Structure formats: structure tokens, C-alpha cells
Amino acid sequence: MGRRCRYPPIRVAPPALPRYAFVGAPRMIAKVAERKQKQVDRIRTAVATVEPSLADYARRHGGRFVVFGSAARGDLHHDSDYDLMVDFALPIEREARDFAERLCIDAGLRPDVHLKLDLSAALLERIVRDGRVLQ
């Protein structure tokens, strides 16, 4: 049999710490929702910066870019990419795609650029219905 102490154990409550003792001042803590909203605002700003340049390129080269997906609907999320269809004449189609990708990446967007000829009929139908033309 083990020995038993004749005195009851002493229970000491830990000292009360200030709420932000280890994580910094309350103003320095960004909530997840705030960070996501800042990211959405950054994406919106980048889209507003990129679209006039894309439209100008399309006018000069006789083609068009069509924005679709969340950017066209206006319901961007913190992890949204920038969906874009390239509709140009065959000789400069790939050059237009490369231009759009470079421009978007430089603006901090995640481009998802598609050539019109590579799209399925179902996706093309959705783009025609919901897309926004930059010309």
C-alpha cells in the first residue's frame, strides 16, 4: 500500500493574465474575415487596373477578351481567380493570351486564361450567357 499524505493538496489558481498578454495589442489582431475582405478588395483593385489595358489591347488588335466567372458576376471571393476568354484571329491569338496572362500576373491576379477554340461547348455557352466583353 502506498503512503497517504495526511494534508490535503494545496490548489492554487493560475494568476489572471490580461486578455492580450501574449498576442499583442487588440488593434494588431486581424480577424480572418477582415483578412479575406482585404484580399477581395485587393483583387477588385487589380481587376479595375487590368481591364482598361485589356480592352485597349483588344481594340488595337481587332479581337476581344471576355471576363467570366466570379469577376464577371461581381461576387469575388478571397481566393478568386480571374477567368478570361481570348477571342482573337488565329495569328495573334496566343500572343493575346500571353499578354493577358503577363498583365494579370503583374497586377497580382491569378489568371485563368482560355483560348476560345479550346473551350467546350457547355463552357462557351455559359460564357456567352454570363460573360462581360472587354473591347
N, C-alpha and C positions, 0 to 999 in steps of 0.2 A: 504494500500500500504506500501511496505517495504521501508526502508530508503536506499538511494543510497549514496555510498561514492563518494565524488567529486574528489578523487585522484585515478588514475589507480593503479591496484595491481602491486606490485613490483615482478618481476620474476627473481629469482636467479638460475643460473645453478649450479648443484651439482659440488663439486670440482672433478677435474680429478684425478683418482686413478691409481696407477701403475697396469699393467695388472695382475700381480700375487700377489696383495696386501693381499688377504685373503687365498689363497690356497697353498702357499709355493713357493719355487723356481721352475723354469721350469723343472729342471732335476728330480724333485721329482714326477712329474705328469706322470703316466704311462697311455698310451692310451689303450683303450680296445683291439685293435688289438695286441699291444705289450704283454698285459697280456695273451691273448689267445695263442699267439705264444710261450710264455714261458711255458704255460701249455702243449702244444703239444710237446715241447722239453723235458719236464719232463716225459711225457708218453713214448716217444721214448726211453729215457734213461732207464726207468723202464722195458720196453719190452726187451731191449737188455740185461738187467741184469737177467731177469727171464728165458728167453728162453734156455740158456745153462743148467740151472738146470732142467728144464722140460725135455729136450732131454736126459740128463743123467739118470733121473728117468725112462724114457720110455725104454732106453736101458737096464737098470738093471732089469726091471720087465717084459720085453717082450711085451710091448704094444706101443702105440703111442698117442701123442697129436697132434691135427690138429688145427692150428690157422686159423680162417676165419673172414670175415667181413673187416672192415677198417684196422685193423692191418695187415692182410694178403695182402691186396691190396696196402698198403703203403700210404693211404690217411687219416691219423689220423686227428681228429679234437680236439678242446679243451675239448669237452665233450664225447670223445670216450670211450667206454668200451673195454674190452679185451675178444673177443669171442673165446672160446676154446671147442673143442670136445674131449672127453675122449674115447679112443678105446683100452680097456684092457680086459683080460679074466675076466669072471664073478666074481670069488672070490675076486679079488683085485680092481675091477672097482670103487667102492665107495671110497676106500682108496686113489686111484689115484686122484679122483675128489677132495677129501678133501685136499690132498697135494697141488694140483694146486691152489685151492681157497686160502689156507693159504699163499702160496708163493706169489701169486698176490696181496693179500691184504697187506701183509707185505712190498711189494715193492711200495705200493701206487696206485695200479691199481684198477679199478672196474671190477672184473672178471664176466663173464657170461659163466659159465662152464656147458656143457651139456654132458650127457651120450649118447653114440651112439644109444643105444636101445630105448631111449626116443624121438628121433628125428623123425619128419615127413619125408615122402619120398621126398617131394619137397625141404625141407631144406637140407637133406642129399645129394641130387643131386647137389645142389648149393655148398655145402662144398667140394664134390669130385671134382667139376669143378674148384673152385676158392681157395680152401684151401691150406695151406702150412704145410707139415708134419714136426713135430719135433720128430726125432728118434735118 
